[in-house]
């Protein structure tokens, strides 16, 4: 068997073949009392539930300009995004959003209110963005970003944004800024690029 490149496994497969409890092969079936197929170990009986993954991030603003990061990783290498990433175990959505912002851009922020919650059922994800105020203009992008910079609304690279969730969040932000009110937004995007 030849080794596959890491990109051939992106995103990482959700389905397992062996039990993480005892190492035995697992099968896929509906457990008694359930209504969905699950990965079940026929040896020890462990049920391996799969749940949506949370992507958490921010809309950081400094002097009316929004912070974007140019991705140094797949998917969507070399495109622009709000600072965001997968939430880690043991942290809240707010903690994850602040951590991802610091890791991807080096920006120090004051976290604001929850802003957008976007369901992406076709890829088993939920994207959550918080409003944030940058505490200074200083940036120090981490290894997942080629660069980070602040953009005026007229400079946003709309055709070069990494994800629809980023584009829709930014559109909400600029529309809401005209009104001076930033209500939370929750919606589902049925297709994803």
N, C-alpha and C positions, 0 to 999 in steps of 0.2 A: 504494500500500500504506500503510495507516495504522499508526502506531507503537503497539506494545502496551505496556501498563503493566508494570513489573518483576514484579508479582505474577503475571501471566499466564505468566511463564517460571520460576516457582518450583516445584520446584527446577530449576536450570539444566538444559537438555536434555543428555543424555549422548551423543546421536548427532550426529556432524558430517556436513556435506555436502561439505566441501572439505578437501583435504590440508593439514595444517599445515606440511609440508615444502616443497611446490611450488605449492600453491594450486589444483591441478586437482581436478575433481569426484572423489568416491570412491564406490565401490560396496560392497555388503555381500555377502560370500560366505565359504565355508570355504577358507582357504588350504591349499595342498598340505602334507600332514604334520600338519595340525591337526584338531581335532574340533569346533570351534565357529565360528559365523559371526563375522567380524571386518569392520571398516571397512578397505578396501584401496584404495590409490591405483592406478588403472590406468595412470597416466603414469609415476610414479617407483618404484612397487612398495612404498612404505611401508605397513606394517601398523599400524593405530592400535588398540592394545589398550585395553580398558576394564576396570578393576578396581574392586573394592569401595572405597568411601570410608570412612575411619576417623574416627569421632567420639570425641574423648578428653575426659575430665573427671575431676572429683574428688568425693569425699564429705568435705567439710571440716567438722571438728568443733571447737567451742569450748565448753568447760565442759559437755559432754554435749549440746549443742545442735548441730543440723545446719544448715549454710548452704544456703539456696535463693535463687534469683534469679527475679524476675518479668520475663518476656520482653517486650522492647520491639520485637521483630521477628517477622515471620512465619517459619515456621509457628507456630501456637499462641500468637499475640500475647496478652499479659496473663495468661498462665498461669505456674505456678511450675516451676522446673527446677533440677537440680544444675548448677553451672557447668561447661559443656562446649561443644565446638564442633569444627569440622573440623580435623584435623591438617594442618599445613603441610609443604611439601617442605623437606627439610634439617633436620628435627627428629625426635627420638625421641618415642614415645608419652608418656613421662614429661614431657619438656620441653613438649610440646603441652598436656598436662593442666594443668601448672602455669601456662603462659601464659594459657590460656583462663580459669582461675580468677582470675588477676590482672585480666585484661581485663574480665571480666563482673561481678566483685564488688569488686575492689580489695583482696581479702583476701591477706595475706601468709601463706604456708603452709609447713609442713615436709611434703614428700611422703612417703607411706608405701608400703605394698605394693600391688601389683596386686590388684584386688578382684573386679570383674566384667568378663567378656568376653561380649557378647551379639551373636549373629549375627542379622541381619535380611536374609535373602536376597531377599525380595520387593521391597526398596527399595535393594538393592546397598550396604548399609552394615554396619559392625561398630562397636558402641559399647563403649568401654573406659573403666572407671572405676577410679581409684586411691583408697585411703584417704588422708586428709590431716589433719593437725592445724593449726588456725589458730594463728598466733603472737601474735595479739591479737584483740580484738573489733572493731577498726576496719575499716570497710568504705567503699568509694568506688566505687559501681557505674559501669561504663562505658556508652557509648551503646546497647549491645544489651540493657541491663537497665533496667526502670522503677524497680526497687528491689532491694535485697538485704538479707536479715536471717536471723538464727539462729532455729531453731524447736526447741522441746522435742518429743518424740515425740507427745505428745497434741495438739500444735498443727499438725502437718503437714496441709496442705490437700489431702488425698488425692483429693477430687473435682475439684480444680483443678490437678492436675499435668499438665505438658505432654505427656509421653511415657511409654509403658508401660515403657521401659527404666529410666527414673528411678524409677517406682513399684516395679518389681521389685528394683532395686538398694537402695532404701530399706527395703523389707520384709526383704531379706536382712540388711541392716545391723542393724536393730532386733532381729531374731531372733538374730543372731550375738552382739550385745551382751549379751543375757541369758545366754549361755553363756560370754562372755569370750574367745571364739575367733573369728577372722575369716579363715576359709579362702577361697581364691579360688573363684569361681563362674563356670562357663561353660555357656551354654545358648542355644537358638535360640528366638526369638519368631516364630511363623509369620504373625501378623498384626500390624499397627502402626497406631496412630492418631496 
